[in-house]
Amino acid sequence: MTDLGEKLPLITVLPFAGILLSISLFPLFAPRFWHKHFGKISLFWALISALPLLYLFPKEAFHEILHVLLAEYLPFILLLSSLYIISGNIYLQGNFSGKPLFNTLYLLLGTFLASLMGTTGASIVLIRPLLRANAWRKNKAYIIVFFIFLVSNIGGALTPLGDPPLFLGFLKGVPFFWTLNLFPSMLVCVIFLLILFYLIDNFNFKKERNLFPKEKEKKPFLILGWYNIFFLIGIPLTILLSANLHLPVIHIFGVERPLNEILRDLIFVLLAGISFYLTPREVREKNEFTFFPIKEVAILFFGIFIAMIPALSILRAGEKGALKPLISVINEPYHYFWITGLLSAFLDNAPTYLTFLSTCLGKFFPGIPEKEAVLKLIEEYPKFLLAISEGAVFFGALTYIGNAPNFMVRSIAEEKGIAMPSFFGYLLKYSLPILIPLFLLITLIFYRG
């Protein structure tokens, strides 16, 4: 709530910093303790964040926490869980080689599928075959990292189905196909990353060539559980249909929940349940399917969603909140690209997108109805909307928590025995040295002057 954000000092974001540090440091320095107690640690930071708010601002804080849990966290987990379960019932069989050319083309395919299936759907369906194809390799964590860069994030830029911020923009009045305007900058990112990946992968392949299995059992390409593709397609279709339904709103302890959104969430559960019931257990066994990755995501993101409430509330307060010195100097498209992006890397990119879209609309078209203002923004200042959209989508790759599938892909890889980099290891070894120069290049090409 904006009123709450206007009252909160910056110190209230410390629990959010605490949970981020816990996620990054405990697996590195106390992995056994973390694996056993990560749920308690997540709950601890949620309580440390929520209890002072409830004591100081009982009415506003209770409403905000309940709104976050019912309207944001619950739909988020139901969507992820349904995609995870349905995709776990699909097994891609074939002679996947794990050679550099195959890996590069596979990432290219996954990148463009992400805009059709959503970054979460594409990530969960495609990560397991990639892991199997490269099971023979010793050094393979970087393959998963580039998968996160491309399939779990940048690939979702072309349609509102690709990434949640773009879907929210669509609901606010951005035309469905307008996001195709992100293609030039997305193409620069994809070409840069795929060339770099091929060079790294080819270098590592030559070092490990002797490990490559000389004789592999030839398997025809098959999609076991192929009918689950229809359930998978049903997820984005359900989202689109629910967005165009105008059903009554119900109130749960003062929190508004449109019936079309409740119906949407129930359909997610129904699709996942039918998929799980119809698919033979053998398909899931081939995928080495377990519920641990989605369980880990649900537990950790419970703490993250609660702990980020102060940060997002302050951000939504704009120049009336504690971040006034920062918000007041955002004037150029590249400002919006970087501030939306950097905050999206650590906060939920969907509300961050909405916050800066609202800031932009208020700056140029105060007092004009929102959907009309969005169309005027596209007509008169399109670079600003491009910058906000690209920042929210592209920078999601900067951290494990920047976009929901990042953490899930990491969890699936670790479950397969791959030693993935820690939170800071991911930042320092991969995203900062690779993505920040890339985003500077995007700034110079598309937002200079």
C-alpha positions as CSV (number, residue, x, y, z in Angstrom):
1,M,0.0,0.0,0.0
2,T,1.3,3.5,-0.9
3,D,0.3,4.8,2.6
4,L,2.5,2.2,4.3
5,G,5.4,3.0,2.0
6,E,5.3,6.6,2.8
7,K,5.7,5.8,6.5
8,L,8.5,3.2,6.3
9,P,12.2,4.1,6.9
10,L,14.9,2.3,4.8
11,I,15.9,0.3,7.8
12,T,12.8,-1.9,7.3
13,V,14.4,-3.5,4.3
14,L,17.1,-5.1,6.4
15,P,15.2,-8.4,6.8
16,F,15.0,-8.7,3.0
17,A,18.8,-8.2,2.9
18,G,19.0,-10.8,5.6
19,I,17.1,-13.5,3.7
20,L,19.2,-12.8,0.6
21,L,22.4,-13.1,2.5
22,S,21.1,-16.4,4.1
23,I,20.3,-17.8,0.7
24,S,23.8,-16.8,-0.6
25,L,26.0,-17.7,2.4
26,F,24.5,-20.7,4.3
27,P,24.7,-23.1,1.3
28,L,28.3,-22.0,0.9
29,F,29.5,-22.2,4.5
30,A,27.0,-24.5,6.2
31,P,25.4,-26.6,3.5
32,R,24.1,-29.4,5.8
33,F,22.6,-26.9,8.3
34,W,21.0,-25.0,5.4
35,H,19.5,-28.2,3.8
36,K,18.0,-29.2,7.1
37,H,16.8,-25.8,8.3
38,F,16.2,-23.5,5.3
39,G,12.5,-23.5,6.0
40,K,13.0,-22.3,9.6
41,I,15.4,-19.6,8.3
42,S,12.9,-18.4,5.7
43,L,10.2,-18.2,8.4
44,F,12.6,-16.4,10.8
45,W,13.2,-13.5,8.3
46,A,9.5,-13.4,7.4
47,L,8.6,-12.9,11.1
48,I,11.4,-10.4,11.6
49,S,10.0,-8.3,8.8
50,A,6.3,-8.8,9.5
51,L,6.1,-8.4,13.3
52,P,7.5,-4.9,13.6
53,L,5.2,-3.7,10.8
54,L,2.2,-5.3,12.5
55,Y,3.1,-3.7,15.8
56,L,3.7,-0.2,14.4
57,F,1.1,-0.1,11.6
58,P,-1.3,-2.9,12.5
59,K,-4.1,-2.1,10.0
60,E,-2.0,-1.2,7.0
61,A,0.5,-4.0,7.6
62,F,-2.1,-6.7,8.1
63,H,-3.8,-5.7,4.9
64,E,-0.6,-5.6,2.9
65,I,0.7,-9.0,4.2
66,L,-2.7,-10.7,3.6
67,H,-2.8,-9.1,0.1
68,V,0.7,-10.4,-0.7
69,L,-0.1,-13.9,0.5
70,L,-3.5,-14.2,-1.2
71,A,-3.1,-12.1,-4.4
72,E,0.6,-12.6,-5.2
73,Y,2.3,-15.5,-3.4
74,L,-0.5,-18.1,-3.7
75,P,-1.1,-17.5,-7.4
76,F,2.7,-17.5,-8.0
77,I,3.2,-20.8,-6.3
78,L,0.1,-22.4,-7.9
79,L,1.3,-21.4,-11.3
80,L,4.9,-22.6,-10.7
81,S,3.7,-25.9,-9.2
82,S,1.3,-26.6,-12.0
83,L,4.0,-26.0,-14.6
84,Y,6.5,-28.0,-12.7
85,I,4.2,-31.0,-12.3
86,I,2.9,-31.0,-15.9
87,S,6.4,-30.6,-17.3
88,G,7.7,-33.4,-15.1
89,N,5.2,-35.7,-16.9
90,I,6.8,-35.0,-20.2
91,Y,9.9,-37.0,-21.1
92,L,11.9,-36.1,-24.3
93,Q,13.8,-39.1,-25.5
94,G,16.4,-39.0,-28.2
95,N,20.1,-39.1,-29.1
96,F,21.1,-35.8,-27.5
97,S,24.8,-35.5,-27.8
98,G,25.9,-32.7,-25.5
99,K,28.3,-31.4,-28.1
100,P,28.9,-27.6,-28.5
101,L,26.8,-27.3,-31.6
102,F,23.9,-29.2,-30.1
103,N,24.0,-27.3,-26.9
104,T,24.1,-24.0,-28.7
105,L,21.2,-24.8,-31.0
106,Y,19.2,-26.2,-28.1
107,L,19.6,-22.9,-26.2
108,L,18.6,-21.0,-29.3
109,L,15.4,-23.1,-29.6
110,G,14.6,-22.8,-25.9
111,T,15.1,-19.0,-26.1
112,F,12.4,-18.5,-28.7
113,L,10.1,-21.2,-27.1
114,A,10.2,-19.1,-23.9
115,S,8.1,-16.4,-25.5
116,L,5.4,-18.9,-26.5
117,M,5.5,-21.2,-23.4
118,G,6.6,-18.6,-20.8
119,T,10.0,-18.6,-19.3
120,T,8.9,-20.9,-16.5
121,G,7.2,-23.5,-18.7
122,A,10.1,-23.6,-21.2
123,S,12.7,-23.8,-18.5
124,I,11.1,-26.7,-16.6
125,V,10.4,-28.7,-19.8
126,L,13.8,-28.2,-21.4
127,I,16.2,-28.3,-18.6
128,R,16.1,-32.1,-18.0
129,P,16.9,-33.2,-21.6
130,L,19.9,-30.7,-21.5
131,L,21.1,-32.2,-18.2
132,R,20.9,-35.7,-19.7
133,A,22.7,-34.7,-22.8
134,N,25.6,-33.3,-20.8
135,A,25.6,-35.9,-18.0
136,W,29.0,-37.2,-19.2
137,R,30.7,-33.9,-18.7
138,K,32.6,-32.9,-15.5
139,N,32.4,-29.1,-16.0
140,K,28.8,-28.2,-16.8
141,A,27.6,-25.6,-14.3
142,Y,28.2,-22.8,-16.9
143,I,25.8,-24.6,-19.3
144,I,23.0,-24.3,-16.7
145,V,23.9,-20.6,-16.1
146,F,23.6,-19.7,-19.8
147,F,20.3,-21.7,-19.9
148,I,19.1,-19.4,-17.1
149,F,20.3,-16.3,-19.0
150,L,18.6,-17.2,-22.2
151,V,15.7,-19.6,-21.6
152,S,14.6,-18.5,-18.1
153,N,14.8,-14.8,-18.8
154,I,15.8,-13.0,-22.0
155,G,13.8,-15.5,-24.2
156,G,10.6,-14.3,-22.6
157,A,10.7,-10.8,-24.1
158,L,8.6,-11.2,-27.3
159,T,5.1,-11.8,-26.0
160,P,3.1,-11.0,-22.8
161,L,3.0,-14.8,-22.3
162,G,6.8,-14.9,-22.0
163,D,7.3,-13.1,-18.7
164,P,5.0,-11.8,-15.9
165,P,5.9,-8.1,-16.2
166,L,4.9,-8.0,-19.9
167,F,1.6,-9.8,-19.1
168,L,0.9,-7.1,-16.5
169,G,1.7,-4.5,-19.1
170,F,-0.8,-6.2,-21.5
171,L,-3.5,-6.0,-18.7
172,K,-2.7,-2.3,-18.4
173,G,-3.4,-1.6,-22.0
174,V,-0.1,-2.4,-23.9
175,P,-1.2,-4.1,-27.2
176,F,-0.4,-7.9,-27.3
177,F,2.0,-7.7,-30.2
178,W,3.7,-4.5,-29.1
179,T,6.3,-6.5,-27.2
180,L,7.7,-7.6,-30.6
181,N,9.4,-4.2,-30.5
182,L,11.8,-5.7,-28.0
183,F,13.2,-8.1,-30.7
184,P,16.2,-5.9,-31.8
185,S,17.6,-5.6,-28.3
186,M,16.7,-9.2,-27.5
187,L,18.5,-10.3,-30.7
188,V,21.7,-8.5,-29.7
189,C,21.6,-10.3,-26.4
190,V,20.9,-13.7,-27.9
191,I,23.7,-13.4,-30.5
192,F,26.2,-12.1,-27.9
193,L,25.4,-14.8,-25.4
194,L,25.2,-17.7,-27.9
195,I,28.6,-16.8,-29.5
196,L,30.2,-16.5,-26.1
197,F,28.6,-19.8,-24.9
198,Y,29.8,-21.7,-28.0
199,L,33.3,-20.5,-27.5
200,I,33.3,-21.5,-23.9
201,D,31.6,-24.8,-24.5
202,N,33.8,-25.7,-27.4
203,F,36.9,-25.0,-25.3
204,N,35.6,-27.2,-22.5
205,F,34.5,-29.9,-24.9
206,K,38.0,-30.2,-26.3
207,K,39.4,-30.6,-22.8
208,E,36.9,-33.3,-22.0
209,R,36.6,-35.0,-25.4
210,N,38.0,-38.2,-24.0
211,L,35.0,-38.5,-21.7
212,F,32.4,-38.4,-24.5
213,P,30.7,-41.8,-24.8
214,K,31.9,-43.3,-28.1
215,E,29.0,-45.7,-28.5
216,K,25.6,-44.6,-27.4
217,E,22.4,-46.6,-27.6
218,K,20.4,-45.2,-30.5
219,K,17.0,-44.0,-29.4
220,P,14.4,-42.6,-31.7
221,F,13.1,-39.2,-30.8
222,L,9.9,-39.6,-28.7
223,I,7.9,-37.5,-26.4
224,L,6.6,-39.7,-23.6
225,G,3.5,-38.2,-22.0
226,W,3.1,-36.1,-25.1
227,Y,-0.6,-35.3,-24.2
228,N,0.7,-33.2,-21.4
229,I,1.7,-30.6,-23.9
230,F,-2.0,-29.7,-24.2
231,F,-2.1,-29.3,-20.4
232,L,1.0,-27.1,-20.6
233,I,-0.6,-25.0,-23.4
234,G,-3.7,-24.8,-21.2
235,I,-1.8,-22.7,-18.6
236,P,-1.1,-19.6,-20.7
237,L,-4.5,-20.0,-22.3
238,T,-6.1,-20.0,-18.9
239,I,-4.2,-16.8,-18.0
240,L,-5.3,-15.1,-21.1
241,L,-9.0,-16.1,-20.7
242,S,-9.1,-15.1,-17.1
243,A,-7.7,-11.7,-17.9
244,N,-10.6,-11.1,-20.3
245,L,-13.3,-12.3,-18.0
246,H,-15.1,-9.7,-15.9
247,L,-16.5,-11.5,-12.9
248,P,-17.5,-10.1,-9.5
249,V,-14.9,-9.3,-6.8
250,I,-15.0,-11.0,-3.4
251,H,-13.4,-9.6,-0.2
252,I,-11.4,-11.8,2.1
253,F,-10.6,-9.8,5.3
254,G,-10.6,-6.7,3.2
255,V,-8.4,-8.1,0.4
256,E,-10.1,-7.9,-3.1
257,R,-9.8,-11.1,-5.1
258,P,-11.6,-11.1,-8.5
259,L,-13.4,-14.4,-9.1
260,N,-11.8,-14.8,-12.5
261,E,-8.4,-15.0,-10.8
262,I,-9.6,-17.5,-8.2
263,L,-11.1,-19.6,-11.1
264,R,-7.8,-19.3,-12.9
265,D,-5.9,-20.7,-9.9
266,L,-8.3,-23.5,-9.5
267,I,-7.9,-24.5,-13.2
268,F,-4.1,-24.5,-12.6
269,V,-4.6,-27.1,-9.8
270,L,-7.1,-29.1,-12.0
271,L,-4.8,-29.2,-15.0
272,A,-1.8,-30.3,-12.8
273,G,-4.0,-32.9,-11.0
274,I,-5.3,-34.5,-14.2
275,S,-1.8,-34.5,-15.8
276,F,-0.4,-36.3,-12.7
277,Y,-3.3,-38.8,-12.6
278,L,-3.1,-39.7,-16.4
279,T,0.6,-40.0,-16.7
280,P,2.2,-43.3,-15.9
281,R,4.7,-43.2,-13.0
282,E,7.4,-44.6,-15.3
283,V,7.5,-41.3,-17.2
284,R,8.2,-39.3,-14.0
285,E,10.8,-41.9,-12.9
286,K,12.6,-41.4,-16.2
287,N,12.7,-37.7,-15.4
288,E,13.9,-38.5,-11.9
289,F,10.9,-36.3,-10.8
290,T,10.6,-35.3,-7.2
291,F,8.7,-32.6,-5.4
292,F,11.8,-31.2,-3.6
293,P,12.6,-28.4,-6.1
294,I,9.1,-26.9,-6.0
295,K,9.0,-27.4,-2.2
296,E,12.2,-25.5,-1.8
297,V,11.0,-22.7,-4.0
298,A,7.7,-22.5,-2.2
299,I,9.3,-22.3,1.3
300,L,12.1,-19.8,0.4
301,F,9.8,-17.5,-1.7
302,F,7.3,-17.4,1.2
303,G,10.1,-15.6,3.2
304,I,11.1,-13.5,0.2
305,F,7.6,-12.3,-0.5
306,I,7.0,-11.3,3.1
307,A,10.5,-9.7,3.6
308,M,10.3,-7.7,0.4
309,I,7.0,-5.9,1.5
310,P,8.8,-2.9,3.0
311,A,11.1,-2.5,-0.1
312,L,8.3,-2.7,-2.6
313,S,6.1,-0.4,-0.4
314,I,8.8,2.2,-0.3
315,L,9.4,1.9,-4.0
316,R,5.7,2.3,-4.8
317,A,5.5,5.4,-2.6
318,G,7.8,7.1,-5.2
319,E,8.9,10.6,-4.3
320,K,6.8,10.5,-1.2
321,G,8.9,7.7,0.3
322,A,12.4,7.1,1.6
323,L,13.7,6.6,-1.9
324,K,12.8,10.1,-3.1
325,P,16.4,11.1,-3.8
326,L,16.7,8.2,-6.3
327,I,13.2,8.4,-7.9
328,S,13.5,12.2,-8.5
329,V,16.5,11.9,-10.7
330,I,15.1,9.3,-13.1
331,N,14.4,11.2,-16.3
332,E,15.9,9.4,-19.3
333,P,15.0,6.1,-20.9
334,Y,18.4,4.5,-19.9
335,H,17.7,5.6,-16.3
336,Y,14.5,3.5,-16.4
337,F,16.3,0.6,-18.1
338,W,18.9,0.4,-15.3
339,I,16.8,1.2,-12.3
340,T,14.0,-1.1,-13.3
341,G,16.5,-3.7,-14.2
342,L,18.7,-3.6,-11.1
343,L,15.7,-3.6,-8.8
344,S,14.1,-6.4,-10.8
345,A,17.2,-8.5,-10.2
346,F,16.6,-8.5,-6.4
347,L,12.9,-7.7,-6.1
348,D,9.9,-9.2,-7.9
349,N,10.2,-7.9,-11.4
350,A,6.4,-7.7,-12.0
351,P,5.6,-5.1,-9.3
352,T,8.9,-3.3,-10.1
353,Y,7.7,-3.0,-13.8
354,L,4.3,-1.7,-12.6
355,T,6.0,0.8,-10.3
356,F,8.1,2.5,-12.9
357,L,5.4,2.3,-15.6
358,S,3.2,4.2,-13.2
359,T,6.0,6.6,-12.5
360,C,6.5,7.2,-16.2
361,L,2.8,7.7,-16.8
362,G,2.5,10.1,-13.9
363,K,5.4,12.1,-15.2
364,F,4.1,12.5,-18.8
365,F,0.4,12.2,-18.6
366,P,-0.9,13.1,-15.1
367,G,-4.6,12.8,-14.6
368,I,-5.2,10.8,-17.8
369,P,-6.9,7.4,-17.5
370,E,-4.3,4.6,-17.3
371,K,-5.1,2.7,-20.5
372,E,-5.3,5.9,-22.5
373,A,-2.0,7.1,-21.0
374,V,-0.3,3.8,-21.9
375,L,-1.3,4.3,-25.6
376,K,-0.1,7.9,-25.5
377,L,3.2,6.7,-24.0
378,I,3.6,4.2,-26.8
379,E,2.8,6.8,-29.4
380,E,4.9,9.7,-28.0
381,Y,7.6,8.2,-25.8
382,P,8.0,4.5,-26.8
383,K,11.6,4.3,-25.7
384,F,10.5,4.7,-22.1
385,L,8.2,1.7,-22.2
386,L,10.9,-0.3,-24.1
387,A,13.4,0.6,-21.4
388,I,11.1,-0.5,-18.5
389,S,10.1,-3.7,-20.3
390,E,13.6,-4.7,-21.2
391,G,15.0,-3.8,-17.8
392,A,12.4,-6.0,-16.1
393,V,12.9,-9.0,-18.4
394,F,16.6,-8.9,-19.1
395,F,17.9,-8.1,-15.6
396,G,15.9,-11.0,-14.2
397,A,19.0,-13.1,-15.2
398,L,21.3,-11.2,-12.9
399,T,20.5,-13.2,-9.8
400,Y,19.0,-16.5,-8.8
401,I,15.9,-14.7,-7.4
402,G,15.5,-12.3,-10.3
403,N,12.9,-14.6,-12.0
404,A,11.1,-17.6,-10.6
405,P,12.5,-20.2,-13.0
406,N,16.1,-19.3,-12.1
407,F,15.9,-20.8,-8.7
408,M,14.0,-23.8,-9.8
409,V,16.4,-24.6,-12.6
410,R,19.3,-24.3,-10.1
411,S,17.4,-26.6,-7.7
412,I,16.8,-29.2,-10.4
413,A,20.4,-29.1,-11.5
414,E,21.7,-29.5,-7.9
415,E,19.3,-32.4,-7.4
416,K,21.1,-34.1,-10.3
417,G,24.4,-33.7,-8.5
418,I,25.7,-30.6,-10.4
419,A,27.7,-28.2,-8.2
420,M,26.0,-24.9,-9.0
421,P,27.6,-21.6,-8.0
422,S,26.4,-19.9,-4.9
423,F,24.3,-16.8,-4.9
424,F,27.4,-14.6,-4.9
425,G,29.4,-17.0,-7.1
426,Y,26.7,-16.7,-9.7
427,L,26.9,-12.9,-9.5
428,L,30.7,-12.6,-9.4
429,K,31.7,-15.4,-11.8
430,Y,28.9,-15.1,-14.4
431,S,26.3,-12.5,-14.4
432,L,28.3,-9.4,-13.5
433,P,31.2,-10.0,-15.9
434,I,28.9,-11.2,-18.8
435,L,25.6,-9.5,-18.4
436,I,26.6,-6.0,-17.2
437,P,28.9,-5.4,-20.3
438,L,26.1,-6.8,-22.5
439,F,23.5,-4.4,-20.9
440,L,26.0,-1.5,-21.3
441,L,26.2,-2.4,-25.0
442,I,22.4,-2.4,-25.2
443,T,22.4,1.1,-23.6
444,L,24.9,2.4,-26.1
445,I,23.1,0.9,-29.1
446,F,19.5,1.6,-28.2
447,Y,19.4,4.4,-25.5
448,R,22.2,6.7,-26.3
449,G,21.0,10.3,-26.9
